[in-house]
Amino acid sequence: MADGSTILRRNRPGTKSKDFCRWPDEPLEEMDSTLAVQQYIQQLIKRDPSNVELILTMPEAQDEGVWKYEHLRQFCMELNGLAVRLQKQCSPSTCTQMTATDQWIFLCAAHKTPKECPAIDYTRHTLDGAACLLNSNKYFPSRVSIKESSVTKLGSVCRRVYRIFSHAYFHHRRIFDEFEAETYLCHRFTHFVTKYNLMSKENLIVPINEDENAAPGESEA
């Protein structure tokens, strides 16, 4: 508390990690900030990361473009945590290509001409590229209103970052399972891109439910 009634929503210096962000939830309409949508999404995740449906339910009167944009920013931030864990096993010598099973080989778009990259390099390049695009003042100058022409760019980012999930699932299953048990990130991402038609179902090859099966596919650039 700051002055008896005002809640200070900030971790003070010296706060222990177990006490981070332990302030009461705040309704979106009461959040007075250009970052309100991001803060609201993070608040829902902190409350219960397994409640994917609630996290993805867009509030009434919310701009859909901003909602999709902020969710994709959040996915990319959280995916950095998976990338860090992958570094323990995934190296240029062990995973020379960005693959998912023997049927999918992905080309890295970070180069002038898309080409093969070691999986861990592909992961870094993809997350760096996504961060550059999503923080671009040219395409996303505002966090409260986004042009439709910029919203259309989100699909290509989704397709590329999803490959990080697929590589982890098929080639580093223990790391994937441990990370997913904590974050439900692949579950949330899969529901997100399905809900907003940002990826075709044929490309969603990680079986996130017991009754789902990975779909075979050809190499894709």
C-alpha positions in Angstrom: 0.0 0.0 0.0 1.2 3.5 -0.8 -0.9 5.8 1.4 -3.4 3.6 3.1 -5.9 3.2 0.2 -3.8 3.4 -2.9 -2.3 0.1 -4.1 1.3 0.4 -5.3 1.5 -2.0 -8.3 5.3 -2.2 -8.3 7.8 -4.6 -6.8 9.8 -2.6 -4.3 13.7 -3.0 -4.2 14.5 -6.0 -2.0 11.2 -7.8 -2.7 11.7 -11.6 -2.7 10.8 -13.5 -5.9 8.0 -15.4 -4.2 6.3 -12.1 -3.4 6.6 -10.6 -6.9 3.4 -9.0 -8.3 1.3 -10.0 -5.3 -1.2 -7.2 -5.5 -5.0 -7.5 -6.0 -6.3 -7.9 -9.5 -7.6 -4.7 -11.2 -10.5 -4.5 -13.8 -9.3 -3.6 -17.3 -11.6 -0.5 -17.4 -9.8 0.9 -14.3 -6.3 0.5 -15.7 -5.2 4.0 -16.7 -2.3 3.2 -19.0 -1.4 2.8 -22.7 -0.1 -0.7 -21.6 -3.5 -1.6 -20.0 -4.2 -4.5 -22.3 -0.7 -6.0 -21.7 -1.1 -5.6 -18.0 -4.6 -7.2 -18.1 -3.4 -10.2 -20.1 -0.4 -10.7 -17.7 -2.8 -10.4 -14.7 -4.9 -13.3 -16.1 -1.9 -15.4 -16.8 -0.5 -14.8 -13.3 -3.9 -15.8 -11.8 -4.1 -19.1 -13.6 -2.0 -19.9 -16.7 -4.0 -23.1 -17.3 -7.3 -21.1 -17.8 -6.6 -20.6 -21.5 -10.2 -19.8 -22.4 -10.4 -17.0 -19.9 -7.0 -15.6 -20.9 -8.0 -15.4 -24.5 -11.5 -14.1 -24.0 -11.5 -10.6 -25.4 -13.3 -8.0 -23.2 -16.3 -6.1 -24.6 -15.5 -3.0 -26.6 -11.8 -4.1 -26.9 -10.1 -3.4 -30.2 -9.5 -6.9 -31.7 -6.3 -5.8 -33.5 -4.7 -4.6 -30.3 -5.9 -7.7 -28.4 -4.2 -10.0 -30.9 -1.1 -7.8 -31.1 -0.7 -7.8 -27.3 -1.2 -11.5 -27.0 1.5 -12.2 -29.6 3.9 -9.8 -27.8 3.3 -11.8 -24.6 3.8 -15.1 -26.4 7.2 -14.0 -27.7 8.3 -12.7 -24.3 7.4 -16.0 -22.7 9.0 -18.1 -25.5 12.3 -16.6 -24.5 12.0 -18.8 -21.4 11.7 -21.9 -23.5 14.6 -20.8 -25.7 16.8 -20.5 -22.6 16.0 -24.0 -21.5 16.6 -25.4 -25.0 20.2 -24.1 -24.9 21.0 -26.9 -22.5 20.5 -29.5 -25.1 20.0 -27.8 -28.5 23.3 -26.7 -30.0 24.5 -26.2 -33.6 26.3 -29.5 -33.4 23.3 -31.5 -32.0 20.5 -29.9 -34.0 22.0 -28.7 -37.3 18.6 -27.9 -38.8 15.4 -26.5 -37.6 13.3 -29.6 -37.8 10.1 -31.1 -36.4 10.2 -34.9 -37.0 11.8 -36.1 -40.2 9.1 -34.6 -42.3 9.5 -30.8 -41.5 12.6 -28.7 -42.2 12.1 -25.0 -41.8 14.2 -22.3 -43.5 15.2 -19.2 -41.5 13.8 -15.9 -42.8 16.4 -13.8 -41.0 18.7 -13.9 -44.0 18.5 -12.1 -47.4 17.5 -15.4 -48.9 15.8 -17.9 -46.5 18.2 -20.7 -45.7 18.7 -23.5 -43.2 20.0 -22.6 -39.8 20.9 -24.7 -36.7 17.7 -25.0 -34.6 19.0 -22.8 -31.7 20.1 -20.1 -34.2 16.7 -20.3 -35.9 15.0 -19.8 -32.5 17.1 -16.8 -31.6 16.7 -15.2 -35.1 13.0 -15.8 -35.0 12.4 -14.3 -31.6 14.7 -11.3 -32.5 12.9 -10.8 -35.7 9.5 -10.9 -34.0 10.6 -8.4 -31.4 11.9 -6.0 -34.1 8.6 -6.2 -36.0 6.3 -5.9 -32.9 8.3 -2.9 -31.6 8.5 -1.2 -35.0 7.3 2.4 -34.9 6.5 2.0 -38.6 4.0 -0.8 -38.3 2.9 -0.5 -34.6 3.4 3.1 -33.5 0.5 2.8 -31.0 -0.5 0.3 -28.3 -4.1 1.5 -28.3 -5.0 1.5 -32.0 -3.5 -0.6 -34.8 -4.0 -0.4 -38.6 -5.5 -3.4 -40.3 -2.6 -3.5 -42.7 -0.3 -4.0 -39.7 -2.5 -6.6 -38.1 -2.2 -8.8 -41.2 1.5 -9.2 -40.4 0.8 -11.1 -37.2 0.0 -14.3 -39.0 3.5 -14.7 -40.5 5.0 -14.1 -37.0 2.8 -16.8 -35.5 3.8 -19.3 -38.1 7.5 -18.8 -37.5 7.4 -18.7 -33.7 5.2 -21.8 -33.6 8.1 -23.8 -35.1 10.0 -23.3 -31.8 7.2 -25.2 -30.1 7.3 -28.0 -32.7 11.0 -28.4 -32.6 11.0 -28.6 -28.8 8.1 -31.1 -28.8 9.5 -33.5 -31.3 13.2 -33.2 -30.4 13.5 -32.1 -26.8 10.3 -33.6 -25.3 11.4 -33.5 -21.7 12.2 -29.8 -21.8 9.0 -29.1 -23.7 6.8 -31.0 -21.2 8.4 -29.4 -18.1 8.0 -25.9 -19.6 4.4 -26.6 -20.8 3.4 -28.0 -17.4 4.4 -24.6 -15.8 3.1 -22.2 -18.5 0.5 -23.9 -20.8 2.1 -21.7 -23.4 1.7 -24.1 -26.4 -1.9 -24.8 -25.4 -2.6 -21.1 -25.2 -0.8 -20.3 -28.5 -2.6 -23.1 -30.4 -6.0 -22.0 -29.1 -5.1 -18.4 -29.9 -4.1 -18.9 -33.6 -7.1 -21.2 -34.1 -9.5 -18.7 -32.5 -8.3 -15.9 -34.6 -7.5 -17.8 -37.8 -3.8 -16.8 -37.8 -2.6 -20.3 -38.8 -4.0 -23.2 -40.8 -4.8 -26.3 -38.8 -2.5 -28.4 -41.1 0.5 -26.5 -39.7 -0.5 -27.1 -36.0 1.5 -30.3 -35.7 2.0 -30.4 -31.9 -0.7 -32.6 -30.4 -1.8 -30.5 -27.4 -4.7 -32.8 -26.5 -4.8 -36.6 -26.1 -7.3 -37.0 -29.0 -5.2 -34.9 -31.4 -2.5 -36.4 -33.6 0.4 -34.6 -35.2 -0.2 -34.1 -38.9 2.5 -35.0 -41.4 3.8 -32.3 -43.7 6.3 -31.2 -46.3 9.3 -28.9 -45.8 8.2 -25.3 -45.6 10.2 -22.1 -46.1 
